[in-house]
């Protein structure tokens, strides 16, 4: 019988005082400036954010958490960013935060590019990453999008799909094939040769678009093959989605418990019924296991080898994709008929977790990837 032994170092997942203060500050900001009424107002907004709220996040300094201090950021890690992402998930915050503050900042930093980095950290420029192509979801290493040129004069042609927050982005970081290998390029959103088409999504708080490039002027990020940088960005974005999902799932669990205590059936709270208790217990188990996997993956991004980083990110996404979705589905069951109504907020959390199930690949995709890692 084959046995796979994985050694995981002891980790202290207690948050320090600075991280707890960061959590409290972000939670207070979201409660005051971006409550659920704001989330609903942004459902039909193409950008998913207002200038006021985006600037408020930038003023808190969270848009530049991952950017080194030399480029105007805070020089912090993914564990610190996870504190922010979990709070954003709890509030179902819409808008391009993860796309810009995690994806774009990471790609610019890891690839060695200098373009717009201080502006990204300050929040004066919004960016996103465009990696995937039609029918080639997992084949980002070999894009059909091509870039031709040299130095500061490049032209990019191709089509990118499932581009998060494409309509809100001032700059698009796209991958393209070059003679030396995989290249990463900055393209101005709405610039010459760039067409952004918004795509309807199940979760209105998660905006997506298709980006068509026709000889679009571009600036290369760094001057080396970007494969390793993009691979880490893919892992970071997957983990960011899981942490966001943990926040959403933990909040919908709280809403379900509160409802189960208040809703009366047969002259007693429905929370006294064993079937409802089992649902809530299963939801708690899923949330806590997903949280542990997500924060371990964040630690691995900050401190472990690239191989362990990828394994941890893949494991977290493989577990969370189905388990956190089940939290949303169970919340609908606890709330029964009212959970399906537009007026109640629980369906918004359900849609966020439903989107997580397929964002960046399904659970089956990640389990297959994890199996390949283990067998290799």
Secondary structure as a PSIPRED ss2 file (coil, helix, strand):
# PSIPRED VFORMAT (PSIPRED V4.0)

   1 X C   1.000  0.000  0.000
   2 X C   1.000  0.000  0.000
   3 X C   1.000  0.000  0.000
   4 X C   1.000  0.000  0.000
   5 X C   1.000  0.000  0.000
   6 X C   1.000  0.000  0.000
   7 X C   1.000  0.000  0.000
   8 X C   1.000  0.000  0.000
   9 X C   1.000  0.000  0.000
  10 X C   1.000  0.000  0.000
  11 X C   1.000  0.000  0.000
  12 X C   1.000  0.000  0.000
  13 X C   1.000  0.000  0.000
  14 X C   1.000  0.000  0.000
  15 X C   1.000  0.000  0.000
  16 X C   1.000  0.000  0.000
  17 X H   0.000  1.000  0.000
  18 X H   0.000  1.000  0.000
  19 X H   0.000  1.000  0.000
  20 X H   0.000  1.000  0.000
  21 X H   0.000  1.000  0.000
  22 X H   0.000  1.000  0.000
  23 X H   0.000  1.000  0.000
  24 X H   0.000  1.000  0.000
  25 X H   0.000  1.000  0.000
  26 X H   0.000  1.000  0.000
  27 X H   0.000  1.000  0.000
  28 X H   0.000  1.000  0.000
  29 X H   0.000  1.000  0.000
  30 X H   0.000  1.000  0.000
  31 X H   0.000  1.000  0.000
  32 X H   0.000  1.000  0.000
  33 X H   0.000  1.000  0.000
  34 X C   1.000  0.000  0.000
  35 X C   1.000  0.000  0.000
  36 X H   0.000  1.000  0.000
  37 X H   0.000  1.000  0.000
  38 X H   0.000  1.000  0.000
  39 X H   0.000  1.000  0.000
  40 X H   0.000  1.000  0.000
  41 X H   0.000  1.000  0.000
  42 X C   1.000  0.000  0.000
  43 X C   1.000  0.000  0.000
  44 X C   1.000  0.000  0.000
  45 X C   1.000  0.000  0.000
  46 X C   1.000  0.000  0.000
  47 X C   1.000  0.000  0.000
  48 X C   1.000  0.000  0.000
  49 X C   1.000  0.000  0.000
  50 X C   1.000  0.000  0.000
  51 X H   0.000  1.000  0.000
  52 X H   0.000  1.000  0.000
  53 X H   0.000  1.000  0.000
  54 X H   0.000  1.000  0.000
  55 X H   0.000  1.000  0.000
  56 X H   0.000  1.000  0.000
  57 X H   0.000  1.000  0.000
  58 X H   0.000  1.000  0.000
  59 X H   0.000  1.000  0.000
  60 X H   0.000  1.000  0.000
  61 X C   1.000  0.000  0.000
  62 X H   0.000  1.000  0.000
  63 X H   0.000  1.000  0.000
  64 X H   0.000  1.000  0.000
  65 X C   1.000  0.000  0.000
  66 X C   1.000  0.000  0.000
  67 X C   1.000  0.000  0.000
  68 X C   1.000  0.000  0.000
  69 X H   0.000  1.000  0.000
  70 X H   0.000  1.000  0.000
  71 X H   0.000  1.000  0.000
  72 X C   1.000  0.000  0.000
  73 X C   1.000  0.000  0.000
  74 X C   1.000  0.000  0.000
  75 X C   1.000  0.000  0.000
  76 X C   1.000  0.000  0.000
  77 X C   1.000  0.000  0.000
  78 X H   0.000  1.000  0.000
  79 X H   0.000  1.000  0.000
  80 X H   0.000  1.000  0.000
  81 X H   0.000  1.000  0.000
  82 X H   0.000  1.000  0.000
  83 X H   0.000  1.000  0.000
  84 X H   0.000  1.000  0.000
  85 X H   0.000  1.000  0.000
  86 X H   0.000  1.000  0.000
  87 X H   0.000  1.000  0.000
  88 X H   0.000  1.000  0.000
  89 X H   0.000  1.000  0.000
  90 X H   0.000  1.000  0.000
  91 X C   1.000  0.000  0.000
  92 X C   1.000  0.000  0.000
  93 X C   1.000  0.000  0.000
  94 X C   1.000  0.000  0.000
  95 X C   1.000  0.000  0.000
  96 X C   1.000  0.000  0.000
  97 X H   0.000  1.000  0.000
  98 X H   0.000  1.000  0.000
  99 X H   0.000  1.000  0.000
 100 X H   0.000  1.000  0.000
 101 X H   0.000  1.000  0.000
 102 X H   0.000  1.000  0.000
 103 X H   0.000  1.000  0.000
 104 X H   0.000  1.000  0.000
 105 X H   0.000  1.000  0.000
 106 X H   0.000  1.000  0.000
 107 X H   0.000  1.000  0.000
 108 X H   0.000  1.000  0.000
 109 X H   0.000  1.000  0.000
 110 X H   0.000  1.000  0.000
 111 X H   0.000  1.000  0.000
 112 X C   1.000  0.000  0.000
 113 X C   1.000  0.000  0.000
 114 X C   1.000  0.000  0.000
 115 X C   1.000  0.000  0.000
 116 X C   1.000  0.000  0.000
 117 X H   0.000  1.000  0.000
 118 X H   0.000  1.000  0.000
 119 X H   0.000  1.000  0.000
 120 X H   0.000  1.000  0.000
 121 X H   0.000  1.000  0.000
 122 X H   0.000  1.000  0.000
 123 X C   1.000  0.000  0.000
 124 X C   1.000  0.000  0.000
 125 X C   1.000  0.000  0.000
 126 X C   1.000  0.000  0.000
 127 X E   0.000  0.000  1.000
 128 X E   0.000  0.000  1.000
 129 X E   0.000  0.000  1.000
 130 X E   0.000  0.000  1.000
 131 X C   1.000  0.000  0.000
 132 X C   1.000  0.000  0.000
 133 X C   1.000  0.000  0.000
 134 X C   1.000  0.000  0.000
 135 X C   1.000  0.000  0.000
 136 X C   1.000  0.000  0.000
 137 X C   1.000  0.000  0.000
 138 X C   1.000  0.000  0.000
 139 X C   1.000  0.000  0.000
 140 X H   0.000  1.000  0.000
 141 X H   0.000  1.000  0.000
 142 X H   0.000  1.000  0.000
 143 X C   1.000  0.000  0.000
 144 X C   1.000  0.000  0.000
 145 X C   1.000  0.000  0.000
 146 X E   0.000  0.000  1.000
 147 X E   0.000  0.000  1.000
 148 X E   0.000  0.000  1.000
 149 X E   0.000  0.000  1.000
 150 X E   0.000  0.000  1.000
 151 X C   1.000  0.000  0.000
 152 X C   1.000  0.000  0.000
 153 X E   0.000  0.000  1.000
 154 X E   0.000  0.000  1.000
 155 X E   0.000  0.000  1.000
 156 X E   0.000  0.000  1.000
 157 X E   0.000  0.000  1.000
 158 X E   0.000  0.000  1.000
 159 X E   0.000  0.000  1.000
 160 X E   0.000  0.000  1.000
 161 X E   0.000  0.000  1.000
 162 X E   0.000  0.000  1.000
 163 X E   0.000  0.000  1.000
 164 X E   0.000  0.000  1.000
 165 X C   1.000  0.000  0.000
 166 X C   1.000  0.000  0.000
 167 X C   1.000  0.000  0.000
 168 X C   1.000  0.000  0.000
 169 X C   1.000  0.000  0.000
 170 X C   1.000  0.000  0.000
 171 X E   0.000  0.000  1.000
 172 X E   0.000  0.000  1.000
 173 X E   0.000  0.000  1.000
 174 X E   0.000  0.000  1.000
 175 X E   0.000  0.000  1.000
 176 X E   0.000  0.000  1.000
 177 X E   0.000  0.000  1.000
 178 X C   1.000  0.000  0.000
 179 X C   1.000  0.000  0.000
 180 X C   1.000  0.000  0.000
 181 X C   1.000  0.000  0.000
 182 X E   0.000  0.000  1.000
 183 X E   0.000  0.000  1.000
 184 X E   0.000  0.000  1.000
 185 X E   0.000  0.000  1.000
 186 X E   0.000  0.000  1.000
 187 X E   0.000  0.000  1.000
 188 X E   0.000  0.000  1.000
 189 X C   1.000  0.000  0.000
 190 X C   1.000  0.000  0.000
 191 X C   1.000  0.000  0.000
 192 X C   1.000  0.000  0.000
 193 X C   1.000  0.000  0.000
 194 X E   0.000  0.000  1.000
 195 X E   0.000  0.000  1.000
 196 X E   0.000  0.000  1.000
 197 X E   0.000  0.000  1.000
 198 X E   0.000  0.000  1.000
 199 X E   0.000  0.000  1.000
 200 X C   1.000  0.000  0.000
 201 X C   1.000  0.000  0.000
 202 X C   1.000  0.000  0.000
 203 X C   1.000  0.000  0.000
 204 X C   1.000  0.000  0.000
 205 X C   1.000  0.000  0.000
 206 X C   1.000  0.000  0.000
 207 X C   1.000  0.000  0.000
 208 X E   0.000  0.000  1.000
 209 X E   0.000  0.000  1.000
 210 X E   0.000  0.000  1.000
 211 X E   0.000  0.000  1.000
 212 X E   0.000  0.000  1.000
 213 X E   0.000  0.000  1.000
 214 X E   0.000  0.000  1.000
 215 X E   0.000  0.000  1.000
 216 X E   0.000  0.000  1.000
 217 X E   0.000  0.000  1.000
 218 X E   0.000  0.000  1.000
 219 X E   0.000  0.000  1.000
 220 X E   0.000  0.000  1.000
 221 X C   1.000  0.000  0.000
 222 X C   1.000  0.000  0.000
 223 X C   1.000  0.000  0.000
 224 X C   1.000  0.000  0.000
 225 X C   1.000  0.000  0.000
 226 X C   1.000  0.000  0.000
 227 X H   0.000  1.000  0.000
 228 X H   0.000  1.000  0.000
 229 X H   0.000  1.000  0.000
 230 X H   0.000  1.000  0.000
 231 X H   0.000  1.000  0.000
 232 X H   0.000  1.000  0.000
 233 X H   0.000  1.000  0.000
 234 X H   0.000  1.000  0.000
 235 X H   0.000  1.000  0.000
 236 X H   0.000  1.000  0.000
 237 X H   0.000  1.000  0.000
 238 X H   0.000  1.000  0.000
 239 X H   0.000  1.000  0.000
 240 X H   0.000  1.000  0.000
 241 X H   0.000  1.000  0.000
 242 X H   0.000  1.000  0.000
 243 X H   0.000  1.000  0.000
 244 X H   0.000  1.000  0.000
 245 X H   0.000  1.000  0.000
 246 X H   0.000  1.000  0.000
 247 X H   0.000  1.000  0.000
 248 X H   0.000  1.000  0.000
 249 X H   0.000  1.000  0.000
 250 X H   0.000  1.000  0.000
 251 X H   0.000  1.000  0.000
 252 X H   0.000  1.000  0.000
 253 X H   0.000  1.000  0.000
 254 X H   0.000  1.000  0.000
 255 X H   0.000  1.000  0.000
 256 X H   0.000  1.000  0.000
 257 X H   0.000  1.000  0.000
 258 X H   0.000  1.000  0.000
 259 X H   0.000  1.000  0.000
 260 X H   0.000  1.000  0.000
 261 X H   0.000  1.000  0.000
 262 X H   0.000  1.000  0.000
 263 X C   1.000  0.000  0.000
 264 X E   0.000  0.000  1.000
 265 X E   0.000  0.000  1.000
 266 X C   1.000  0.000  0.000
 267 X C   1.000  0.000  0.000
 268 X E   0.000  0.000  1.000
 269 X E   0.000  0.000  1.000
 270 X H   0.000  1.000  0.000
 271 X H   0.000  1.000  0.000
 272 X H   0.000  1.000  0.000
 273 X C   1.000  0.000  0.000
 274 X H   0.000  1.000  0.000
 275 X H   0.000  1.000  0.000
 276 X H   0.000  1.000  0.000
 277 X H   0.000  1.000  0.000
 278 X H   0.000  1.000  0.000
 279 X H   0.000  1.000  0.000
 280 X H   0.000  1.000  0.000
 281 X H   0.000  1.000  0.000
 282 X H   0.000  1.000  0.000
 283 X H   0.000  1.000  0.000
 284 X H   0.000  1.000  0.000
 285 X H   0.000  1.000  0.000
 286 X H   0.000  1.000  0.000
 287 X H   0.000  1.000  0.000
 288 X H   0.000  1.000  0.000
 289 X H   0.000  1.000  0.000
 290 X H   0.000  1.000  0.000
 291 X H   0.000  1.000  0.000
 292 X H   0.000  1.000  0.000
 293 X H   0.000  1.000  0.000
 294 X H   0.000  1.000  0.000
 295 X H   0.000  1.000  0.000
 296 X H   0.000  1.000  0.000
 297 X H   0.000  1.000  0.000
 298 X H   0.000  1.000  0.000
 299 X H   0.000  1.000  0.000
 300 X H   0.000  1.000  0.000
 301 X H   0.000  1.000  0.000
 302 X H   0.000  1.000  0.000
 303 X H   0.000  1.000  0.000
 304 X C   1.000  0.000  0.000
 305 X C   1.000  0.000  0.000
 306 X H   0.000  1.000  0.000
 307 X H   0.000  1.000  0.000
 308 X H   0.000  1.000  0.000
 309 X H   0.000  1.000  0.000
 310 X H   0.000  1.000  0.000
 311 X H   0.000  1.000  0.000
 312 X H   0.000  1.000  0.000
 313 X H   0.000  1.000  0.000
 314 X H   0.000  1.000  0.000
 315 X H   0.000  1.000  0.000
 316 X H   0.000  1.000  0.000
 317 X H   0.000  1.000  0.000
 318 X H   0.000  1.000  0.000
 319 X H   0.000  1.000  0.000
 320 X H   0.000  1.000  0.000
 321 X H   0.000  1.000  0.000
 322 X H   0.000  1.000  0.000
 323 X H   0.000  1.000  0.000
 324 X H   0.000  1.000  0.000
 325 X H   0.000  1.000  0.000
 326 X H   0.000  1.000  0.000
 327 X H   0.000  1.000  0.000
 328 X H   0.000  1.000  0.000
 329 X H   0.000  1.000  0.000
 330 X H   0.000  1.000  0.000
 331 X H   0.000  1.000  0.000
 332 X H   0.000  1.000  0.000
 333 X H   0.000  1.000  0.000
 334 X H   0.000  1.000  0.000
 335 X H   0.000  1.000  0.000
 336 X H   0.000  1.000  0.000
 337 X H   0.000  1.000  0.000
 338 X H   0.000  1.000  0.000
 339 X H   0.000  1.000  0.000
 340 X H   0.000  1.000  0.000
 341 X C   1.000  0.000  0.000
 342 X C   1.000  0.000  0.000
 343 X C   1.000  0.000  0.000
 344 X C   1.000  0.000  0.000
 345 X C   1.000  0.000  0.000
 346 X H   0.000  1.000  0.000
 347 X H   0.000  1.000  0.000
 348 X H   0.000  1.000  0.000
 349 X H   0.000  1.000  0.000
 350 X H   0.000  1.000  0.000
 351 X H   0.000  1.000  0.000
 352 X H   0.000  1.000  0.000
 353 X H   0.000  1.000  0.000
 354 X H   0.000  1.000  0.000
 355 X H   0.000  1.000  0.000
 356 X H   0.000  1.000  0.000
 357 X C   1.000  0.000  0.000
 358 X C   1.000  0.000  0.000
 359 X C   1.000  0.000  0.000
 360 X C   1.000  0.000  0.000
 361 X C   1.000  0.000  0.000
 362 X C   1.000  0.000  0.000
 363 X H   0.000  1.000  0.000
 364 X H   0.000  1.000  0.000
 365 X H   0.000  1.000  0.000
 366 X H   0.000  1.000  0.000
 367 X H   0.000  1.000  0.000
 368 X H   0.000  1.000  0.000
 369 X H   0.000  1.000  0.000
 370 X H   0.000  1.000  0.000
 371 X H   0.000  1.000  0.000
 372 X H   0.000  1.000  0.000
 373 X H   0.000  1.000  0.000
 374 X H   0.000  1.000  0.000
 375 X H   0.000  1.000  0.000
 376 X C   1.000  0.000  0.000
